[in-house]
Amino acid sequence: MTTAMGAALRRIQLGNALSAFGNGFTVPYLYVYVAKVRGLGAGTAGLTLFTLAVAALVVLPFTGRAIDRRGPLPVAIVGTVAAAIGSLGLGLSSVTPLVIASAAALGAGIAVIQPSLATMIVWCSTPLTRSRSFATQFFLNNLGLGVGGLIGGLMVDENAASSFIRLFGIESVMFLVLGATVATVKLPESPRVEDAVPTDSRPEGAWRTLLRDRSMVWLCVLGFVMFFACYGQFESGLAAYATEVTHVSPATLGLALFANTAAIVVTQFVVLKLVEGRRRSRVMALVGLIWTVAWMAAALSGLVHGAQAVATGLLISTYVLFGVGESMLSPTVAPLVADLAPASLIGQYNSAFALVKQLAMASGPLLGALLVGLGLSGVYVTLLIMCSLGITALALRLGRRLTAAQDNPLVARAQRARAVAPAAEAGADERVPVAA
């Protein structure tokens, strides 16, 4: 990695961390703000959250093409402006139509930002540094969210709408800071994807090219199950299970969420050292087993009666194990998406994977809350245990489709070294003077 690439990457990471810090001020309180502070009711609050997800689903299919045609930087700036407008609009809106319109702008903006930043990180990294770059991004995201949420909790007052206006104002400013920061980044002229599959496909055939890539399709299926089994359950299904079945208080639930963030922040770089040089498919398979244990702990927390401390400990351990698994995925999944992508379609591949994540994040809460709400908690945890085991099976199957270099970047480096060595020896032989 050149000095210029390193400087560009640091600016991208700084802007991303500040944006996550701003998100932390509002993410935990959006439902309460719309339903209670603005007095618009639970129905409007649910519709607001639904609009955030739908707006992302609408724009993501077109985001990849825009990134590959225009470059990730201008697309990221457009996303930050839209998100800033949406966030400030939420803070100032007091009627349902304006709240929904603001949520649509915020959801669309965030959806555009994510694959744009991922593509910028790919452009500013190499296959060997990419895992650490994405792990750093994930670490800073969670640190920013955690710190922002902590400070936001000290500032918020449910009886004062003005306190929420401040929170949304801070978030809006942080989106603009992200946009201003990435605007100063000097990207390389072309992405560093040395091991990508070459292609002459035009952007018009981007989706067709992606769907013909069986390894990428398989990774998208695996990604959907991953996001469904973990992220798609945090804010609804697992939270509902914790309060309705394990009978923990909302304060304890907040402690469990903090434990999840703390596990990521504490273990991220330790885990990175352990997984570097390992086969990516095996790392993802191990995550499936860890999350299987996590869901078993959650199931046991609902079966322990008369020992609330034990039940609470089991539930918190569920969130901790999720955090460990997440820290293993951050240096694994996103770099694999980049290494599977043809150089001309990196934005398309990142956007497609973000779309898969959004679909899982939209369907996961719906199904989870429905099952727990109907009293089918046993069915709920059994389903998630099966999904976690499915992650392991799908990851091992994916590993058989990947090349050795795609599954382990260190193999690619060794292959290049072996290819360069004979050429260097031949060059040395040509320079040896021949006796007359």
N, C-alpha and C positions, 0 to 999 in steps of 0.2 A: 504494500500500500504506500503510495506517494505521500509526501508531506501535505500537498494540496488536498488530496482525498481525505486525509485524516482531519484536516481543519474543517472541511465541509461537513464531514460526518459529525464532528463535535457540535457544530452549530445546529444541525438537524436534531441531534439528541437533546440539546439544551432547550430548543423551542418546543420539542415534544414533551419534555418534563414540565415546563411551565404551563403548557396546555392541560396536561393531566392534573396539575395542581389546581387549575381553575375548575376543571370538571368536578374535583372532589368537593368543592363548595356546594354544589347543587344536586349531584346524583342521588344522595340518600334522602333528599327532602322534596323531590319533585311531586310525588304523589300527595304528600301532606299539604304542600303549598297550594296545589290546584284544588284539592277536595275541601280543605278546611280553611286555609288562610284566605283564599279568594272566594270561598263559599260556593263553589261550582258543583260540589257533590262527587261521590265516588265514581259515578258513570262518566263524567267528563274527565276525571283523573285517569280512568282506565283508557278512555278514548285518546287522551294525550299520549300515553305510553304506547298505545297501538299505532298512533300516527308517526311517532319517532321510528318505529320499526318499518312501517310500510313505506315511508319516505326513503329510507335507505334501500329497501328492496326495489323501488322504482328507479333510482338513479344508478345503482351499481352496475346493471347490465351495460350501461353506456359509458361508465367511467373509464374502463380499461381501454376502450378505443380512443378516448380523448387523451389519455396519458401517453399511449403509443404514438399518436399523431402529433400532439403539441408538446410532449415532454411532461414529466411529473411536477415540475416547479410551478408553472402557471396554473395547473389544475389544483394543486395544493392551496395556492393563494385564493383562488375562487372559493374553495371549500371553507377556508378560514373566515372569509368575509360573510358567507352565507350562515355559518355557524354563529358568528358574532352577532349578526342581525337577529337570528332566531333566539339566542340566549337573552339578549337585551329585551326582545319583544316579549318573551315569557315573563320577565320581571315587571314589565310595565303594563301587561294586559290584565284586564279584569273581567272580560266577557269571553264567552266560549269561542266564538269565531276567531278572535284574535289569538287566543291561546292555541287553538288547533293550527292556525296558519304559522305561528311562531315555532311550534313543535315540528312542523313539516320542514321549515327552513333549517332548524337545528339538526334534525335527523339526517337530512340530505347532505348538509355540510360536513358532519362528522363522517358519514359514509364515504364522501369523496376524499377527505383528508387521509383516512387510514391506508388505502392502497397507494395513494400518492407518496406518502412518507415511506412506505415499505419499498416502493420502487426507487426512491431516492437513496435509501440505504443500500439497496442492491448496486446501484450505479457507483456508490462511493466505497464499495468494499470488494474484496476478492473472495473466491470460494473458500479460502482458508481462514479469512477473518470474518466471514459473514455470520457464523454462529455466535461469535462473541458480540458482534454488533447488534444482532436481534435480541440477545440475552440482556445487553445493556439497556436497550429500548424498553424491554418488558420490566426490568428492574426499576428504571426511572418512572415508568408509567405508574406502577404500583406505589412507589414511594411518594410520587406527586399526589396521587389520589388519596393515600392515607393521610398525609400531612394536611392537604386541603380539606378533607372531611373532618379532621380533628379541629382545625381552626374554624371551619364553618359551623361546627357544632357549638363552639363557644360564642359565636356571633349571632346565631339564629334565635328568634323569639316568635313562637307561634301566634302570639297576640299582636304582633307588629308587622304589617306587610312591608314596611320600609326596610326591615332587616333582610327580607328576602330579595328586595330590589337591589340591595348592596351585594348580596351573594351572586345574583345573576349578572350584575354589572361587572363584578370581578371576573367571572367566567368569560364574559364577552371581551373584556380587555385582554385576557390571556390568549384568546383565540387570535386577536389582532397582533399580539406579540409574536405568536407562532408564525403568522403570515409574514410579519416584518423580518423575522429571523431567517426564515427559509428564503426570502426574497434576496438576501445578501449572499446566499450560497452559490458558489461557482461550481457547477456540476461538470464532470468529465464529458467529453464530446460523445462518448458512447458507453453503454453499460459494460461492466466487467463480468461477463458470463462466459468464461472460457470453455466450460464444459457443456454449455447448452446445446440442444439439438439444432443444427442449422436448418433454416427454412427460407424460402423465397416467397412465402405467403403474404399477400397484401392484407391490410387491416380489415377489408371487407370480408375476408374468409377467416377472421380470427376465431370466432366461436366454432366454426367447422373444424379448424385445425386443433383447437383445444379438445373438442369432443372425440376426435380420432386418437388423441393421446391417451391410451388406456391407463398408463401409469398415473397421469394427472386425474383422470376420472376416478380411479380407485382411491387416490389420496383425498379427493373431494368427498367421497362416500365416508371414508375414515374420519375426515375432519368434521362432517356433520354429526356423526355419532359422538365424537369427542366433545364438541361444543354442546350438544344436547344433554349429555350425561353430566356435565360440570357447569359451565357458565349459564346454560339455559335453566338451571334449577336454583341458583343462588337467591334470586330476588322473589321467587314465588313458591315453587314446589318444596324445596328444602326448608325455606323459612316457614311455610305453612306447617310442614311436618314437625319442625322444631317446636313451634308454639302450641299446636293442636294435639300432637301425639307425645312428644318428649316433655311437654309442659314447661318449657323454659320461658323466662320473661323476655320482653323486647330488649332490655338492657343486656341480658346474657347473650342474646342473638347478636347484638352489636359487638360484644366481646369476641364471639366466635368469628365474625367477619374481620375483626382486627387481628385475630390469631392467624387467619388465612393470609392477610397482607404481610404480617410479620414473618411468617414462614417463608414467603417468597423473597422478601428483602434479605433475610438472614442466610438463606440457603442458595440463592441464585448463583453466585460465583463459585461456591463450593461444588454445587451440582455441575456447573459448566466444566470444571476441571475433570470431573468424573466421566462425563459423557463425551468430551472431545476425543476423537479418535475411535469412538464406538460406532457400530452400525446404527444408523438412524432408525431403521425399522425395529431393531431390538429395543432401543430406548423407548419408542412409542408403545411397543408391546408390554414393556415393564410398567409404563404408566397405567395401562389398562388393569394390571394386577394390583397396583397400589390403590387405584380408585375402587376396585372391587372390595378391598379391605375397608376402604373409607365408607362405602355404602353399607357394608356389613356392620360397621360400628354404629352407623346411623340407625340401622334396623334394631340393634341391641338396645340402643338408647330409648327406644319406644317400648321395649319389653321389660325394662327394669322398673319394678314397682316398689315403692317404699324406700328407695335409695336414690334420691334426686341428685345428690352430688356425683354419684357414679354415672347416672344418665347424662348429666351435664358434661362431665369429662369425656364421655364417649362422643357426644355431639361435637364438642370443640375439637376432638381429635379428627373427626371427619373433615372439618374445615382445614385443619393443619395438613392432613394428607393430600387434600386437593391442592393446597399451595405447593407442596413438594412436587406433585405431578406437573403442575403448571410450569414450575421453574425448569423441569426437564424438557417440556415441549417447546419453550421459547427459543432455545438455540437449535431446534431440530426441525420443526414443521415449516416455518417461514423460509429458512434457507433452502429447504428441499423444493419448495414451490419455485424459487428462483432458479435452482439448478435444473429443474425440469423444463423451464420455459425457453423457447427460442428467443434469441436476443431481441427480435423485433416485436415480441409479444409479452414482454415482462409485465407491463401494466395490465394487459388482459388477464394473465394468469393470476396476478395478485387480486384483481377485482373479482374474478370468478370465485376465488377462495374466500374473499370477504363476503361475497353473496351467500355462499354456503354457510358461513358462520352466522350471518344475519337470519337465514332461514331457521337454523337451529335455535337461535336466541329468541325467535318469535314463536316457534312451535313448542319449545321446551317449557316455558312458563305456563302456557295455556293448558297443556296436558297435565303437568305436575299439579297445578292448583286445582284442576278439575277432579283428579283422582283423590287427592287428599280431602277436598271439599265434600266429596261423595262418601267419605269414610272408608275408602279403599286404600288405606296406607300400606297394607301388606302387599297389595298388587303394585303399588307405586315403587317401593324399595326393591321388590323382586325384579321389576322392569329395569331399574337402573343398574342393579347387579348384573343382569344379563347384558345390558348395553356395555358395561365396563369390560366384561369378558369378551364381548364382541370386538372391542377396541384391540385387544390382544390378538385375536384371531385375524382381524383385518390387517393389522400391522405386519404380522408374519407373512400373510399372503402378499401384501404389497412388496415386502422385501424380496420375494422371488421374482418380481417384475422389474426391479431396479437394477441398473448396472452397478458394478462394484464401486465406481467412482461416484455415482449418485447417492449410494447408500453410505459411503464413508469418504469425505473429501480428502483425507490423508492418503487414500489409495490413488486418487487422481494426482496428487503431488508426487507420489512414488513413481507412477507411470510416466509422468513428464520428465522426472529425473533420469529414469532409465532410457527414455528416448533421446535426451540431450547428451548423455554420456558418450555414446558411440560417435555422434556427430563431432563432439569436442575432440575425441581421440583422433578421428580422421583428419580434422583440421590441424592438429599438432603434427601428425605424420607428414602432411603436405609441406610443412614448414621445415622439416629436417633436410639439410643439404645432402645431396646424393653424390657420392664419391665418383670422380671421373674414371 
